[in-house]
Amino acid sequence: MAFVRTGAIPSGEDYWKYVWPNTPLPEIFSDLLLPYGKTNSLPIRVEELNQYSTLFFPHDLYPGKKIVLGNTQSVAKMVRPFTEPRQGVTDSIWLENKERQSLDDFCNSPTAIGEHKHCVSSLESMIDHVISHFRTSKIKAISSTFDKNEDQYVVEEVKKVGENAVMCHRLNFKKVVFNCHQVRETTAYVVSLAAPDGSKAKALTVCHHDTRGMNPELLYEALKVSPGTVSVCHFIGNKAAAWVPNYSVDRPCVI
């Protein structure tokens, strides 16, 4: 049975505490506590774009693998508008450019192949959306912890966290809006990474097994493959989270 919020329940952070009293609010969702209509700085800075422009194959996720963030020559291709529904990494890093696509245009644009999406501008609406999707409040949010100044890492461990996760991305507009979407035939992982200086990072990772709707130019530039031929993975930057069922034990996974 789906969890339903009543009018008597407080909003914002109090609502989060009501639903998950023993779970701290993830930092990435704190922007949603701003009063509706208020603006904030663009959440994704230039030095962080490589977190979103790294594509690779599932077999690249193994301990000891060296990964350099950013394997596409033009980040602009990651943020340009498109006329056909696509899936993949494009939606998380739209830059505010009214000549390209407005926030309303993005939220009302057609969905990608096998995708369900919903733009949310408050913490309450995000909570209601993900609980309604999973039909339970026994879920958890997982995010990345990249160092914005570090682009080179070595994989230490890979953990599978769920199938067909709901991804909530902070869109790169000054107004605080998250795009919460679920794409079929995906697997989410948490990849533990180590930088050359010994610092650690956690990379939320999504592997798409149905790539028919992905941007063909991006796939060819990064991996020399065509849409619909092989599974493709990408990291999720710090301004996003994956919602998955809340299993009590995270199990190591070797792909």
C-alpha positions as CSV (number, residue, x, y, z in Angstrom):
1,M,0.0,0.0,0.0
2,A,1.3,3.4,-0.9
3,F,2.2,5.8,1.9
4,V,-0.1,8.9,1.8
5,R,0.7,12.2,3.4
6,T,-2.1,14.0,5.3
7,G,-2.6,17.7,5.7
8,A,-1.7,17.5,9.4
9,I,1.9,16.5,8.7
10,P,4.5,19.3,8.9
11,S,6.3,20.3,5.7
12,G,10.0,20.3,4.7
13,E,12.6,19.0,7.1
14,D,9.9,18.1,9.7
15,Y,8.1,15.9,7.1
16,W,11.4,14.1,6.4
17,K,11.8,13.5,10.1
18,Y,8.2,12.2,10.3
19,V,8.8,9.7,7.5
20,W,12.4,8.7,8.4
21,P,13.0,9.7,12.0
22,N,16.4,8.0,12.3
23,T,17.8,9.1,9.0
24,P,19.6,12.4,8.5
25,L,18.5,14.6,5.6
26,P,21.1,14.1,2.7
27,E,23.0,17.3,2.1
28,I,22.0,17.4,-1.6
29,F,18.4,17.8,-0.7
30,S,19.0,20.8,1.6
31,D,18.4,23.2,-1.4
32,L,14.8,22.0,-1.4
33,L,14.3,23.7,2.1
34,L,14.5,27.1,0.5
35,P,11.2,28.9,0.2
36,Y,9.5,28.2,-3.2
37,G,10.4,30.7,-5.8
38,K,13.7,31.6,-4.2
39,T,16.8,31.3,-6.3
40,N,20.2,29.8,-5.6
41,S,23.5,29.8,-7.5
42,L,23.9,27.3,-10.3
43,P,24.5,24.0,-8.5
44,I,27.0,22.4,-10.9
45,R,30.2,24.3,-11.4
46,V,32.6,24.1,-14.4
47,E,35.2,22.1,-12.4
48,E,32.5,19.5,-11.5
49,L,31.2,18.9,-15.1
50,N,33.6,15.9,-15.6
51,Q,31.6,14.1,-12.9
52,Y,28.8,14.0,-15.4
53,S,30.6,13.5,-18.7
54,T,32.3,10.1,-18.0
55,L,30.9,7.1,-19.9
56,F,32.2,3.5,-19.7
57,F,31.3,-0.1,-20.1
58,P,30.1,-2.4,-17.2
59,H,33.2,-4.5,-17.5
60,D,35.3,-1.4,-16.5
61,L,34.0,-1.6,-13.0
62,Y,36.5,-3.7,-11.2
63,P,39.0,-3.2,-8.3
64,G,42.2,-1.7,-9.6
65,K,40.7,-0.1,-12.7
66,K,42.1,3.5,-13.3
67,I,39.4,6.0,-14.2
68,V,39.9,9.6,-15.4
69,L,36.8,11.6,-15.2
70,G,35.5,13.3,-18.4
71,N,36.0,11.2,-21.6
72,T,33.9,13.4,-23.9
73,Q,35.7,16.1,-25.9
74,S,32.9,18.6,-25.6
75,V,30.8,19.1,-22.5
76,A,28.6,21.3,-24.5
77,K,27.2,18.2,-26.2
78,M,26.1,17.0,-22.8
79,V,23.9,20.0,-22.3
80,R,22.6,20.9,-25.7
81,P,18.8,20.6,-26.2
82,F,17.4,17.9,-28.3
83,T,14.2,17.4,-30.3
84,E,13.8,13.7,-29.8
85,P,13.3,12.0,-26.5
86,R,16.6,10.6,-25.2
87,Q,17.8,8.9,-22.1
88,G,21.1,9.0,-20.3
89,V,23.2,11.7,-18.6
90,T,21.9,14.8,-20.4
91,D,19.1,15.8,-18.1
92,S,21.3,16.3,-15.0
93,I,23.5,19.1,-16.3
94,W,21.2,21.5,-18.3
95,L,22.7,25.0,-18.2
96,E,20.4,28.0,-17.8
97,N,20.1,29.3,-21.3
98,K,16.7,30.6,-22.4
99,E,17.8,30.5,-26.1
100,R,18.3,26.7,-25.7
101,Q,15.7,25.4,-23.3
102,S,13.9,26.9,-20.3
103,L,13.2,25.0,-17.1
104,D,9.5,24.7,-18.0
105,D,10.4,23.4,-21.4
106,F,12.6,20.8,-19.9
107,C,10.1,19.6,-17.3
108,N,7.3,19.4,-19.9
109,S,9.4,17.8,-22.7
110,P,8.7,14.3,-23.9
111,T,10.1,11.5,-21.8
112,A,12.9,9.2,-23.1
113,I,12.4,5.6,-24.1
114,G,11.2,3.6,-21.1
115,E,11.4,6.7,-18.8
116,H,9.0,8.2,-16.3
117,K,10.0,11.6,-15.0
118,H,8.6,14.2,-12.6
119,C,10.0,17.7,-11.7
120,V,9.8,18.6,-8.0
121,S,10.5,21.9,-6.3
122,S,10.0,20.9,-2.7
123,L,11.2,18.3,-0.3
124,E,7.6,17.2,0.5
125,S,6.8,16.6,-3.2
126,M,10.0,14.6,-3.7
127,I,9.2,12.4,-0.7
128,D,5.6,11.9,-1.9
129,H,6.8,11.0,-5.4
130,V,9.3,8.4,-4.5
131,I,7.1,6.8,-1.9
132,S,4.3,6.6,-4.4
133,H,6.6,5.1,-7.0
134,F,7.9,2.3,-4.7
135,R,4.6,2.0,-2.8
136,T,6.6,1.9,0.5
137,S,8.6,4.2,2.7
138,K,11.2,1.5,3.2
139,I,13.6,3.2,0.7
140,K,16.9,5.1,1.0
141,A,18.7,7.8,-1.0
142,I,22.3,7.3,-2.1
143,S,24.6,10.0,-3.6
144,S,28.2,10.6,-4.7
145,T,31.0,12.3,-2.8
146,F,33.4,13.4,-5.5
147,D,36.1,15.9,-4.7
148,K,35.4,18.8,-7.2
149,N,39.2,19.3,-7.7
150,E,40.1,15.6,-8.4
151,D,39.6,13.8,-11.7
152,Q,41.8,10.7,-11.4
153,Y,40.7,7.7,-9.4
154,V,41.3,4.0,-8.9
155,V,38.3,1.7,-8.3
156,E,38.5,0.0,-4.9
157,E,35.1,-1.7,-4.5
158,V,31.8,-2.0,-6.4
159,K,28.4,-2.5,-4.6
160,K,25.1,-3.1,-6.4
161,V,22.4,-1.1,-4.8
162,G,19.3,-1.7,-6.9
163,E,17.6,-2.2,-10.2
164,N,15.6,0.5,-11.9
165,A,16.3,3.1,-9.3
166,V,14.6,6.5,-9.2
167,M,17.2,9.2,-9.9
168,C,16.6,12.7,-8.6
169,H,19.0,15.2,-10.2
170,R,19.3,18.9,-9.2
171,L,18.8,20.6,-12.5
172,N,21.4,23.3,-13.4
173,F,19.1,26.3,-13.1
174,K,19.1,28.9,-10.4
175,K,15.6,27.9,-9.3
176,V,15.8,24.8,-7.1
177,V,14.2,22.0,-9.1
178,F,15.0,18.3,-9.1
179,N,14.1,16.0,-12.0
180,C,13.1,12.6,-10.5
181,H,13.0,10.0,-13.1
182,Q,13.2,6.2,-13.5
183,V,14.5,4.5,-16.7
184,R,13.8,0.9,-17.2
185,E,16.5,-1.7,-17.5
186,T,19.1,0.1,-15.4
187,T,21.3,-1.1,-12.5
188,A,22.7,1.3,-9.8
189,Y,26.0,0.8,-8.1
190,V,28.1,2.6,-5.5
191,V,31.8,2.5,-6.6
192,S,34.4,3.3,-4.0
193,L,37.3,5.3,-5.5
194,A,40.7,6.3,-4.3
195,A,42.6,9.4,-5.6
196,P,46.4,9.6,-6.0
197,D,46.7,11.7,-2.8
198,G,44.9,8.9,-0.8
199,S,41.6,10.7,-0.5
200,K,38.5,8.6,-1.0
201,A,35.3,9.2,-3.0
202,K,32.0,7.4,-3.5
203,A,30.6,7.4,-7.0
204,L,26.9,6.7,-7.6
205,T,26.9,4.8,-10.9
206,V,24.1,3.9,-13.3
207,C,24.4,1.3,-16.0
208,H,21.8,1.5,-18.8
209,H,21.1,-1.9,-20.5
210,D,18.7,-0.4,-23.0
211,T,20.6,2.4,-24.8
212,R,18.4,2.9,-27.8
213,G,17.4,6.4,-26.7
214,M,20.9,7.6,-25.8
215,N,22.7,10.4,-27.6
216,P,24.5,8.7,-30.6
217,E,27.2,11.4,-30.9
218,L,28.1,11.1,-27.2
219,L,28.3,7.3,-27.4
220,Y,30.5,7.4,-30.4
221,E,32.7,10.1,-29.1
222,A,33.3,8.4,-25.8
223,L,33.1,4.7,-26.5
224,K,32.9,4.3,-30.3
225,V,29.6,2.4,-30.1
226,S,26.0,3.0,-31.3
227,P,22.8,3.2,-29.3
228,G,21.1,-0.1,-28.6
229,T,24.2,-2.2,-29.1
230,V,25.8,-2.6,-25.6
231,S,25.2,-1.6,-22.0
232,V,26.7,1.7,-21.0
233,C,27.4,3.2,-17.6
234,H,28.0,6.7,-16.3
235,F,28.8,8.3,-13.0
236,I,26.2,10.5,-11.2
237,G,27.7,13.8,-9.9
238,N,27.3,15.2,-6.4
239,K,24.0,17.0,-7.0
240,A,21.9,13.9,-7.5
241,A,20.7,10.8,-5.6
242,A,19.4,7.4,-6.4
243,W,16.4,6.1,-4.5
244,V,16.4,2.3,-4.0
245,P,14.7,-0.2,-1.6
246,N,16.3,-0.1,1.8
247,Y,17.9,-3.5,2.2
248,S,19.6,-4.0,5.5
249,V,22.9,-5.2,4.0
250,D,24.9,-3.8,1.1
251,R,26.5,-6.7,-0.6
252,P,29.8,-6.3,-2.6
253,C,29.4,-7.0,-6.3
254,V,31.8,-7.9,-9.0
255,I,30.6,-7.3,-12.5
